[in-house]
Amino acid sequence: MRRDVRILLLGDDGVGKSTLITSLIKESYVANVQHVIPEVTIPPEVTPDNVTTHIVDTSTRPEYRDTLESEIRKAHVICIVYAIDEPVTFNRLSGHWLPYIRSLGVNVPVVLVGNKIDLRGDDVSNKCLEDEVVPIMNEFKEVETCVECSAKQPLNVSEVFYFAQKAVLHPTAPLYDSRGHVLKPACIDALQRIFNLCDLDKDGVLDDNELNEFQRKCFNAPLQLQELEAVKEVVKEHEPEGVNDIGLTEIGFLFLHTLFIQRGRLETTWTVLRQFGYGDDLTLRESFLCPRIDIPPDCSVELSPKGYQFFTELFQVFDKDKDSALKKSELEALFRTSPGNPWAHTAFPQTTITTELGAVTLQGFLAQWSMTTMLDYQLTLRYLAYLGFEGDTTTAIKVTRPRKVDRRKGKVQRNVFLCYVFGAPKSGKTSLLRGFLDKPFSDQYEPTARPFAVVNSVEIKGAEKYLVMEEIGTQHEAEVLQNKKRLDKCDLLCFVFDSSDVNSFSYIVNLRKQYHLDHMPSVFVATKSDSDLVLQRHEVQPDVYCRNLGLAAPISISVKSRQMADIFNILTAVAMCPSIATPPGFLDANSSTLRMKRYLTAMGVAGALIAVCLLGVRLYRHSGPSS
């Protein structure tokens, strides 16, 4: 809501514009006032809505013409004043002033002000009758209301400026179609979303507890039982389907707001809308969806305990069949208060843990949000707002300590790590990622057309960490590896080659050489270990190449045979201590080797396997068909 209101008084000379302003300020009639009153500023503490109010007087004299047009363009609301005892000034409302405002391209609320009500005679033709004003309001939708007053008595003077303020702060036009006497579609959509958010148990009805929680959130005061019953009785009387045995239905909720607007209580509906993040255009405010948060360099963003709690409770509410998984219809219901599934344009739900039928488990749901927060925290913030997180959404995320500080202190505080996966076509990158999620193995090869990321939890020494693995297809390698910001977000690189393909290893060697990647923590993985091992068509074999770099020998796996060699624990452990897998020469000293072995073993990884990896022994083996 804006914090200041600029009210402009417009109208023919002699209708009492300056006298109205003087009567408001002096709280009494002043007989002789100057032709144009200087701009008046009323401080916020004396206004009902706590806003600063500027009141501007005008004149129709030729010497004021430029000033008049300038002030019309600056106004937030325009009061067109006419004299009740001079019908010609009323006729000029639609004949001159309203068309003139439109001709300047100005579209602000207008309040019609009939002054000098004390001079109204007994002749009915002199009265500002409803049947005279309504045609004007129908023709000019910018007209909010008509107020009659007397600057001389004074009578209704403060009401003139109150309604002018209200027309700016609580406008009718975005909410209500005065011609059709119905809520506008955008208003209905916003109120339906609010109803769904307040329906905590998702049964389609607001019971007394939910109504009181809604009342507390919007107006900071609960309703007494007697008041609740009175509200429901009013709804039931006019809209029988608006109430049932449990409480207020969506139909009843919409009816109540229609009633508020029709009775001139627009501030009630606007208070509700603004409390739930809506701006004057009935879209969610950008500051509400994505509050500013500074992310220092070398830091990442994760969900906080509050964030994990929110998404856990959300999952449980929408798991209607209590099978510990969200099927498609339950996910659609969950995202009903948002623009839709945030992962609709990804491979979701193939990106996380699901049941055999494709329903997302709680583990998969939390993992997916962990990945989303790391890769695009602003998207998470938006959906926290869309889905009804209570309070400041920034408390649901946390900014991690810089990676350099973690390395210097030797203690990693982060819980989510990012691994980029590179390799030649058909080397098994996609199968590796699918194996991370226990997805069925497929012999059918499909080229990766766009970056494909998966996420799962990994237990390290009793603590749950999340590993995000993003496959980088050949057509995106340059885009990623030449982008310093993208590389800085990554915790390690995983280079995959097919141990049964003579050309597979040279592909990743050339990639590392072309983009100078020796500064990045790296793990080499030899896939299809159940196939016949072949000599790689390269000047040195993979284990020698890695040993020359001071890296562990390639880890040999077979996704098809489910021989994974604890690869995901190893990747996570390296992400937590990147120095142990960063060239050059971390194996040069026996003390370094021992330190690494102890560290990785402490991380909960199989000690015997780790020792073999660190000492650079080849892990290839011969068996079975190609996978």
Buried (B, 14 or more C-beta within 10 A) or exposed (E): EEEEBBBBBBBBEEBBBBBBBBBBBEEEBBEEBEEBBEEBEBEEEEBEBEBBBBBBBBBBEEEBEEBBBEBBEEBBBBBBBBBBBBBEBBEBBBEBBBEBBEEEEBEBBBBBBBBBBBEBEEEEEBBBEEEBBEEBBEEBBBBBBBBBBBBBBBBBBBBBBBBBBBBBBBBBBBBBBBEEEEBBEBBBEBBBBBBBBBBBEEEEBBBBEBBBBBBEBBEEEBBEEEEBEEBBEBBBEEBEEBBBEBBBBBBBBBBBBBBBBEEEBBBBBBBBBBBBBBBBEBEBBEEBBBBEEEEEEBBBBBBBEBBBEBBBEBBEBBBEEEEEBBBEEBBEBBBBBBEEBBBEEBBBBBBBBBBEEEBBBBBBBBBBBBBBBBBEBEBBBBBBBBBBBEEEBBBBBBBBBBBEEBBEEEEBEBBBBBBBBBBBEBBBBBBBBBBBBEBEEEEEEEEBEEBBBBBBBBEBEEEEBBBBBBBBBBEBBEEBBEEEEBBEBBBBBBBBBBBBBEEBBBBBBEBBEEBEBBEBBBBBBBBBBBBEBBEBEBEEBBBBBBBEBBBBBBBBBBBBBEBBBBBBBBBBBBBBBBBBBBBEEBBEEEEBBEBBBEBBBEBBBBEEBBBBBBEBEBBBEEEBEEB
